[in-house]
Amino acid sequence: MKVAIGSDHGGVNIRKEIIELMESMNIEVVDIGCECSESVDYPDYAIPVAEKVASGEVDRGILICGTGIGMSIAANKVKGIRCALVHDTFSAKATREHNDSNILAMGERVIGPGLARDIAKIWLETDYEGGRHARRVGKISEYEGENSNG
């Protein structure tokens, strides 16, 4: 598996934790950054990660900012992205099984590094169930196709 990861200034610490986790799981990591503590704009990191996922360059993506909200909003603007904002392990498993989420967003100011690692591990290890869920996910993809901007 190949995963792109990015954060703004509010998610740098957890991003580093998740990179260590993925490396220990033998997952190839594409680190988009950032490496700063001064304020930067989350779309500058969310959109490149989302584009890599949407193009198939990577299998999945992980985004971290202060709350995860800005990152998830920006990522979900990219056609083909199903970014889920998750702060608990139950939702991490469910969003993979039921929604086939391809990007995970988390908030460093909301959860600590231990829980973030647990969430990421579960999300990375959980497969999409398909079945009745495929119809629902398909409706989202169909809508995107009918209402694309280009």
C-alpha positions as CSV (number, residue, x, y, z in Angstrom):
1,M,0.0,0.0,0.0
2,K,1.1,3.6,-0.8
3,V,-0.3,6.4,1.3
4,A,0.1,10.2,0.9
5,I,0.0,12.2,4.1
6,G,-0.1,15.9,4.8
7,S,-0.8,18.4,7.5
8,D,-0.8,22.1,8.2
9,H,0.9,23.7,11.1
10,G,-1.8,22.4,13.5
11,G,-1.2,18.7,12.6
12,V,2.6,18.4,12.3
13,N,3.2,16.3,15.5
14,I,0.5,13.7,14.8
15,R,1.6,13.5,11.1
16,K,5.1,12.5,12.3
17,E,3.5,9.8,14.6
18,I,1.4,8.4,11.8
19,I,4.4,8.3,9.4
20,E,6.3,6.3,12.0
21,L,3.3,4.0,12.3
22,M,3.0,3.5,8.6
23,E,6.7,2.8,8.2
24,S,6.4,0.1,10.9
25,M,3.5,-1.4,8.9
26,N,5.7,-1.5,5.8
27,I,3.5,1.1,4.0
28,E,5.1,3.3,1.5
29,V,4.7,6.9,2.6
30,V,4.5,10.0,0.4
31,D,4.9,13.0,2.8
32,I,3.5,16.2,1.5
33,G,4.5,18.2,4.7
34,C,4.4,20.8,6.2
35,E,7.4,21.1,8.4
36,C,6.5,24.4,10.1
37,S,4.9,25.7,13.3
38,E,3.9,29.0,11.7
39,S,0.5,29.3,10.1
40,V,0.0,27.9,6.6
41,D,-3.1,27.3,4.6
42,Y,-4.6,23.8,4.9
43,P,-5.8,23.6,1.2
44,D,-2.2,23.8,0.1
45,Y,-1.7,20.3,1.7
46,A,-5.1,18.8,1.5
47,I,-5.6,19.3,-2.2
48,P,-2.3,17.7,-3.3
49,V,-2.9,14.7,-1.2
50,A,-6.4,14.3,-2.5
51,E,-5.2,14.7,-6.1
52,K,-2.7,11.9,-5.6
53,V,-5.4,9.7,-4.3
54,A,-7.9,10.6,-7.0
55,S,-5.3,10.0,-9.8
56,G,-4.3,6.6,-8.4
57,E,-0.8,7.7,-7.7
58,V,-1.3,6.5,-4.1
59,D,-3.9,4.1,-2.7
60,R,-5.1,6.3,0.2
61,G,-4.4,9.6,2.0
62,I,-4.2,10.9,5.6
63,L,-4.7,14.6,6.5
64,I,-4.2,16.3,9.8
65,C,-4.9,19.8,10.9
66,G,-6.0,21.4,14.2
67,T,-9.6,20.0,14.0
68,G,-9.5,18.0,10.8
69,I,-12.5,20.0,9.5
70,G,-10.7,22.2,7.1
71,M,-8.6,19.4,5.6
72,S,-11.7,17.2,5.1
73,I,-13.7,20.0,3.4
74,A,-10.8,20.8,1.1
75,A,-10.1,17.2,0.2
76,N,-13.8,16.4,-0.5
77,K,-13.8,19.1,-3.3
78,V,-11.6,16.8,-5.4
79,K,-13.7,14.5,-7.6
80,G,-13.5,10.9,-6.5
81,I,-12.5,11.6,-2.9
82,R,-14.4,10.3,0.1
83,C,-12.6,11.9,3.0
84,A,-13.9,11.0,6.4
85,L,-13.2,13.1,9.5
86,V,-12.7,10.6,12.3
87,H,-11.9,10.9,16.0
88,D,-12.8,7.4,17.3
89,T,-11.9,3.9,16.4
90,F,-15.5,2.7,15.7
91,S,-15.9,5.4,13.0
92,A,-12.5,4.6,11.5
93,K,-13.5,1.0,10.9
94,A,-17.0,1.9,9.8
95,T,-15.9,4.5,7.2
96,R,-13.7,2.0,5.5
97,E,-16.2,-0.9,5.6
98,H,-19.3,1.1,4.7
99,N,-18.1,4.2,2.9
100,D,-14.9,3.1,1.2
101,S,-13.3,6.3,2.5
102,N,-10.0,6.9,0.7
103,I,-8.8,9.7,2.9
104,L,-8.7,9.9,6.6
105,A,-8.8,13.3,8.3
106,M,-8.0,13.9,12.0
107,G,-7.6,16.9,14.3
108,E,-4.5,17.2,16.4
109,R,-6.2,19.6,18.8
110,V,-9.0,17.1,19.3
111,I,-7.2,13.8,19.9
112,G,-3.8,12.8,21.1
113,P,-1.1,10.9,19.4
114,G,-2.0,7.5,20.9
115,L,-5.6,7.6,19.7
116,A,-4.5,9.0,16.4
117,R,-2.2,6.0,15.9
118,D,-5.0,3.6,16.8
119,I,-7.5,5.2,14.4
120,A,-5.0,5.3,11.6
121,K,-4.0,1.6,12.1
122,I,-7.6,0.5,12.1
123,W,-8.4,2.6,9.1
124,L,-5.4,1.3,7.2
125,E,-6.1,-2.3,8.0
126,T,-9.8,-2.3,7.3
127,D,-11.2,-3.4,3.9
128,Y,-14.3,-2.1,2.2
129,E,-17.2,-4.5,2.5
130,G,-18.9,-3.6,-0.8
131,G,-22.3,-5.4,-1.0
132,R,-25.2,-3.2,0.0
133,H,-22.7,-0.4,0.6
134,A,-21.5,-0.4,-3.0
135,R,-24.9,0.9,-4.2
136,R,-24.7,3.8,-1.8
137,V,-21.1,4.7,-2.7
138,G,-22.0,4.3,-6.3
139,K,-24.7,6.9,-6.0
140,I,-22.1,9.4,-4.8
141,S,-19.8,8.6,-7.7
142,E,-22.7,8.8,-10.2
143,Y,-23.6,12.3,-8.8
144,E,-20.0,13.4,-9.1
145,G,-20.0,12.3,-12.8
146,E,-23.2,14.1,-13.5
147,N,-22.2,17.3,-11.7
148,S,-18.5,17.6,-12.5
149,N,-16.9,21.0,-13.1
150,G,-14.5,19.8,-15.6
